[in-house]
Amino acid sequence: MNKSIRFFVLHNPLLCEIFFLLRGKKVYRKKIDRKIKKLSFEKYEKKEHLTDVIISLTTYGERLYELQYTLYSLIDQTVKPEMIIVNLAKKDFENIPENLRIFENYGVVFKVTEDFRSYKKLIPTLIAYPNKYIITSDDDIYYPRKWLETLWAGHLEEPDCIVCHLTQKIEYDNKHILPYSFWKYNSKETPPVFNNSILGVGGTVFPPTLLYSDITNSELFMKLSPFADDLWFYFMAILKGTRIKQLPKPFINVRYVNPYREYGLVRGETLTQINVGQDRNDVQFRAIMNHYGINEQEFIQFLQSKKDLDFIKNN
């Protein structure tokens, strides 16, 4: 859609609602509220249990009061994980709304942790459970019922790589990595490759031992890539020699709990607006490359599989 037309549509209340309806971008909260009231522990208990699998996510501020919709979608999956961990900074942990407590009956655990911004999605859980399979999710997405089942099936097919529902192809020319704004979503399934960048919005399976040892170095990631956890996770994968696979049916047309915030129509900044809108992804990507001494042209040859992985770390 043309940018000017899109702006007009999104800023016209009636057209905006039609746009969200036709694109399937919006969840209907009252309907989900009724489903939450009818939750059945007996039905939940009968679901197939994925041993050693943890779903991990975080949230903050006002988003905490919308988390019930994402949590409901996670416990409404066709299969269930060992637990669902919500990592929260102290100020948010102390303000957990009462309407979230019902989910504690369905494997949801709220944990207080140091405020690593979006890194709280993965890092505290990875530290606490280094031998578990950790699947990350975002806090503002309503996930379809087979989301977890499909992710796990993809992992079982390719257990030695990181599996995602959505990735972007790292674009480059003969000499340079192109700006992040030129990277395109992968529109179909890909084999495990090094030039798929991870996008957490669709969900990602992180098996144990497939990430470089710096993964939990908070001083380092908060310095090099403070707002782009997905870029840090990507480099921690390739530095360990781990490829990234995109599953079929890419998770592009997501359903948002609050699409008005995601499209910038109400107060509340998103990481996409911070990183893409301000070109911070490019700065953070190069900061990580520079720290690890990765030459740009050698990196491009590496992505093309024309060069040995001589900069991969052996730990």
Stockholm file with secondary structure:
# STOCKHOLM 1.0

chainA/1-315         MNKSIRFFVLHNPLLCEIFFLLRGKKVYRKKIDRKIKKLSFEKYEKKEHLTDVIISLTTYGERLYELQYTLYSLIDQTVKPEMIIVNLAKKDFENIPENLRIFENYGVVFKVTEDFRSYKKLIPTLIAYPNKYIITSDDDIYYPRKWLETLWAGHLEEPDCIVCHLTQKIEYDNKHILPYSFWKYNSKETPPVFNNSILGVGGTVFPPTLLYSDITNSELFMKLSPFADDLWFYFMAILKGTRIKQLPKPFINVRYVNPYREYGLVRGETLTQINVGQDRNDVQFRAIMNHYGINEQEFIQFLQSKKDLDFIKNN
#=GR chainA/1-315 SS CCHHHHHHHHTSHHHHHHHHHHHTCBCCHHHHHHHHHTCCHHHHHTSEECTTEEEEEECCGGGGGGHHHHHHHHHTSSEECSEEEEEECHHHHTTCCGGGGGGGGGTEEEEECCCCGGGGGTHHHHHHCTTSEEEECCSSBCCCTTHHHHHHHHHHHSTTSEEESCEEECCBCSSCBCCGGGCEECCSCCCSBSSEEECGGGCEEECTTCSCGGGGCHHHHHHHCTTCHHHHHHHHHHTTTCCEEECSSCSCSCCBSCHHHHTTSSSCCCHHHHHTTTTHHHHHHHHHHHHTTCCHHHHHHHHTTCSCCTTCCCC
#=GC SS_cons         CCHHHHHHHHTSHHHHHHHHHHHTCBCCHHHHHHHHHTCCHHHHHTSEECTTEEEEEECCGGGGGGHHHHHHHHHTSSEECSEEEEEECHHHHTTCCGGGGGGGGGTEEEEECCCCGGGGGTHHHHHHCTTSEEEECCSSBCCCTTHHHHHHHHHHHSTTSEEESCEEECCBCSSCBCCGGGCEECCSCCCSBSSEEECGGGCEEECTTCSCGGGGCHHHHHHHCTTCHHHHHHHHHHTTTCCEEECSSCSCSCCBSCHHHHTTSSSCCCHHHHHTTTTHHHHHHHHHHHHTTCCHHHHHHHHTTCSCCTTCCCC
//
